[in-house]
Amino acid sequence: MTAPAIVVRGATVALCRRTNLRKAFLAPWHEEVAGIWLYSLALAQRNTKVAIHQTTLVLNHHHTEVTPTEANLPDFKRLLHGESSKALNALMARERYDQPRQLWDDRATHTMRLLDAEAQAAHMIYGHVNVVAAGLVRTPSEMPGWTFDFGMWKCGAIMVRRPSVYFDPDVYPEWLPLTFTPSPELYRAFGGDLDALVHHIRKLAEGAVGALREARGGRPVIGAAALRRIHPWNEPRTMREPGGDRVPTFKHGARGLTAKLWDIAGALDTKRFRAEHHEARLERLAGEPAVFPYGTYLMRVQHGAEVAEPHGDALVTLPGRTLDEVKEELANREGARHRKLELDPIRDAFRDEAGDIVEAEDVELVRASPSVTTSSAAKPSSAIAETEQRPGPKAGHRFTPGTSDAGRAGEGASRVVVLRDVRRGRPPNKTSDPPA
């Protein structure tokens, strides 16, 4: 049975979810992909009032960091993934690609609480530069479609236009505001100095990009032009990662003995929540009065179950502060002795772990089989290596003769990836390719 989610107000969390079969549905194969994602974000933010800090699309998954101002994070995730899935399915149907129907992976959204300012800064930078680690572009600003910048924390809301598919003009407004703000703990760590915060986070991001490019050792990136030509049914060469590994539910930036103490405290807090939730559930099933632990969502919202107050020694289940509460605290000089953010450990960690990050995140798309005549969308970019030590997966178009026969289409390939269009060839490209 899946462990119950911990949902608390003011908890900054990192969200990550993959597409179904790891297909490149989130790639910039159409100019409206980014617009659909941003409009879905704005819609979910309007309906739930969740504060959004950063978001990045990486071909087949996204990295997004948020802080719920109310204990309603599951509502935000449901709206975001539900609306974006339906709109992207509609876009693929209009452009005459096969629709996946289930756009997102059947696994639940990975939700990890970021306990302190160091963890929040490190993870937001990691998400932001993930396109560099994956070998897609040289810098995040080169990513086609749309790119987040930490300076958006200072500009207020950006206006997102309603996409031309799925969203009914009679129901959805033509423009929606989308606001990016710093996380409350990051803002507090800099004493409310937003200019200094943005400056230092940008410097950390630049350092991370440099470390990742150095770790790649001069290997070429796919590039903006090739990214725009990616077929949405393409996928990485590697198979889906095996299950059974421990899935982290919290992250902190502490080091040394403090880090060990936080690890133990966080694990015990999570274990206690799950044990109390299980016991309360059994009591309720037996018809007895049951009080669920603080952080319970489903039983509270759908069944009106009673929820206890948070434990005094809680860590992962402890409610956090919203940005407005931190601003009020600083205005009243209650936060005058704020804890300064330690930047050097974050910078050092990216430099030391850049090689591991690149190895884990590097994306090599499935190559088209030379024995199969494919559409221009299915052809590999020049950035994809042509020499391999053993046969890998090959890509072929669904209507190409022999594609359904793995032996004939793959020519010894380990597997065949079928690029699924409704007709032969990709819909005509109405715009010229951007410069690489």
Sequence and secondary structure as in RCSB ss.txt:
>XXXX:A:sequence
MTAPAIVVRGATVALCRRTNLRKAFLAPWHEEVAGIWLYSLALAQRNTKVAIHQTTLVLNHHHTEVTPTEANLPD
FKRLLHGESSKALNALMARERYDQPRQLWDDRATHTMRLLDAEAQAAHMIYGHVNVVAAGLVRTPSEMPGWTFDF
GMWKCGAIMVRRPSVYFDPDVYPEWLPLTFTPSPELYRAFGGDLDALVHHIRKLAEGAVGALREARGGRPVIGAA
ALRRIHPWNEPRTMREPGGDRVPTFKHGARGLTAKLWDIAGALDTKRFRAEHHEARLERLAGEPAVFPYGTYLMR
VQHGAEVAEPHGDALVTLPGRTLDEVKEELANREGARHRKLELDPIRDAFRDEAGDIVEAEDVELVRASPSVTTS
SAAKPSSAIAETEQRPGPKAGHRFTPGTSDAGRAGEGASRVVVLRDVRRGRPPNKTSDPPA
>XXXX:A:secstr
        TT  EEEEEEBGGG  TTSSSSTHHHHHHHHHHHHHHHHH  EEEEEEE SSEEEEEEE SSS HHH
HHHHHHHHHHHHHHHHHHHTTB   SS B SS  EEEEE SHHHHHHHHHHHHTHHHHTTS SSGGG SS    G
GGGTS EEEEE  SSSS TTTS SEEEEEB   HHHHHHTTT HHHHHHHHHHHHHHHHHHHHHHTTT     HH
HHHT  TT  BSS    S S    EE    HHHHHHHHHHHHHHHHHHHHHHHHHHHHHHTTS  EE TT  HHH
HHH  EE    TT STTS    HHHHHHHHHTTTTTT      HHHHHHHHHHHHHHHHHH   B EE TTS   
GGGS  TTS S  SS   EEEETTSTTTT HHHHHSS S EEEE BSSSS     S     
